[in-house]
Amino acid sequence: MGRYRGPIVKVARHLGVNIAETEKVQKYLDRRPYAPGQHGQKRKGRPSDYAVRLREKQKLRFIYDVSETQFRNLFEEASRKKGVTGTVFLQLLESRLDNVVFRMGIASTRRQARQFVRHGHILVNGRRVTLPGYRLRPGDEVKVSERAKKMEFIIQNVERFKNRKTFPWLEFNPETMTGKFLRLPEREMLSLPVNEQLVIEFYSR
C-alpha cells in the first residue's frame, strides 16, 4: 500500500485525531468531531479487538505520514533492537529527516517537509540529502540551504513557529535556520495520542 495522498482532514475525522498536528486541522475537528460521510454521526457499536488495534496502527502511520511498507519495515527493525519495542519504534519514526524538518518548524506539515527534502532544500552535516526517510543520528546538524533560505514558504514557516513549543531532543536557531538532532526522545517526551502497545499487538497477531 502506498502513501495516502488524499485530504488530511478526512482521515483525521475518521480516526478522531489531529494527524497533521496543525491548528487548522484541529479547528476542523473541533467543529466536526465525528467521522465523515452522511452516516458519520450515527455510527454505533463496539469495535472488535482487531479494529481497535488497526485503528491505533493507522493513527500512528498517518501521523508520521509514511507508507505501509516503510511503517512495517520500521516496526520489524524496532522489534530486533534492544529496549522496549514500542519506544524504539517511535524513536525510529522521530529520527526521520522529514519529521525533524517538520518538528523544527521549517515546514508546516510533514508532507511539506518531505517535499523540501526531495527538492534538495535541506542539508545534513553540510551535505544535501534528498531522502525524506533518511535516519538522523544524535549530533547531526540539519540546515536549510542558502538558496532555500530566501523561499517565502520557509521564511513564513520559521517566523510563524519561532515562538511555539520546543522539543528537548532538538535544537533550532531561526536566525540561521540551522538545527541539531541532539538525542533520541524518551517516550514521556512524546505527546502522541496513540497506544503503541496496540500497534505491537496488531503486528504480532
N, C-alpha and C positions, 0 to 999 in steps of 0.2 A: 504494500500500500504506500503510495507516495505522500508527499506533504500536502496538507489541506491548503487550498488557495482561495476558498470562498470567504464570505463575510464572517469576520471575527465575532461580531455581536450575536449572530445566530447560534454559533457554537457556545458562546458564553451563557446565553439564556438557556440553552438545552442542558448544560452541565451545572448551571447555577453558580458559577464562579467567574471572577474577572480574569480571564486567561491572558488578557493583554497587559494587565497591571497598569492601566491608564485611567485617568479621571473620566475621560469621555465614555468609555465602556461602563465604568462603574455607575455613572449618572443614568445611563440607559437601563442598567439592571435594576436600579432603584425605582425607576418609573414602571418597568415591566418585569417584576420578579417571578416570572413563570416561563415555561417552555414556549417556543414559537409555534405558530400554526393555530388554526381555529379551535383545536381541542386542547391547547396548551394549559388553560386554566382548569380543565376538567379532569386531567389525568389523575387517577387514584390507584390504590392497590399497593401492596407491599412488594418491593422488588426482590428477586431471587438473590441468593448469595453471589452467584456468578455475575448478575447485573450490577451489584454493589461494587464488586472488585473491578469489573470492566470500567465502570464509571470513574473510579479512582485512577485507574491507569490512563484513561482518556484525559482526565483533568490534568494530570502531570505532563502527559505528552503534548497537549495543546498549549499549556503554559510555556513550555520551552520551545514549542513550535518546531519539532523535529519529526522526521518521517518514522513510520512504524519500524522499518528495518533498522535505522540508526538507534532508535529507542531500545529495541530488543537487544541489539549488539552491545549497547552500553550497559544494559542490565546484566547480560551474561558476563561482561568484563568485571562488573562490580561484584558479582557472586563468586568470582575466582580470587578476588583480592582479600587481604586480611582486614579485619574490622567488621563493623556492623554493616551488612549489605545495604540496607536502606540508606544509611548516611553516606556510604561510599558512592552509591548510585547518584544521590543528589549532588555530591561534590563533583562527580564527573560531568553532570549537566551544567553546574555552575561554572566550571572551568572552560567551557566552550567560548571561543573568541566572540561569536555573535552575542552571546548572553552578557559577557563582560562589557562589550561596547554599549549595550543597552543599559546595564547597571550603572555605568559611568555617566550616563546622560548624553552621550554623543549622538545616540539615536533615540527617537521617541517610542519605538516599538522594536521587538526582536526581528520582525520582518524587515524593517528599515535598516537595522543593524546588519543583517545578512546581506542586504543589497550594498551597503557601504563597503563591507569586506570584499565582496565579489568584484566590485569596481576598483579595487586597489587603493581605497582611501585610508586604509589602516596599516600601520607599521607595528611589528612586534620585534623588539630589540633592534630597531633600526632597519629591519628588512620587511619588504612588502609581503603580506600574507593574504591570499585570496580564498582561503578555505574557511567558511563560517564555523565548521566543526573543529577547527584547529584547537588542540588542547594546550592551555596555558599552564605554566608551572610557577610555583612561588618565586617571586623575584623578577618575573618577566615584565618588561616595560611595554605599554600599549600607547601608541601615539597617532594622532591624526596627521596625515601627510601635509606638506606645506601647501600644495595646491588645494586640498580639500578644506583647509582652514579658512578659505575665502568663500566657501559654499554657504549660501544663505540658510539652507536647511540645517546644517551643522551649527552654524553660529546661533541660530534661534534656539535649537535644542539645548546647547550648552548654557545659554543665557537663562532659559526657562527653568532648567533643572539645577542651576547654580546653588540655590538655597534649599533644595529638597534634602530629605534624609540621606545620610551617607551609609555606606556598608563597611563594617570594620575590617573586612578582608580585602578591601580595595582602597586605592589612593588615587585621587584625580585632581589635577590643577587646571581649572577652567581657563586660566590666562594663557597657558602654554599648550592646552589641550593634550596634556601628557598624563598618563596614569601608570599605576603599577598593581599587578596582581600579587598582593602581599602573602597570602596563605589560603589554604583550603578552609572554607567556612565550617564551623561546627553546626550540628543540627539545630540547636537552640537559637542560632543566629538567623535562621531562615524562617520567615513567617509565611509559609506556604499553606494554603487551605486544602492540604492533601494528607491522607494517611498512607504513607509509603509502604507500611506493612501489608496493606491490602493489595498493593501493586505486586509485592513479592509473592503473595499467596496466588495472585492471578497467574503469574508465570510459572509457579511451582505446582499448579494443579495437575 
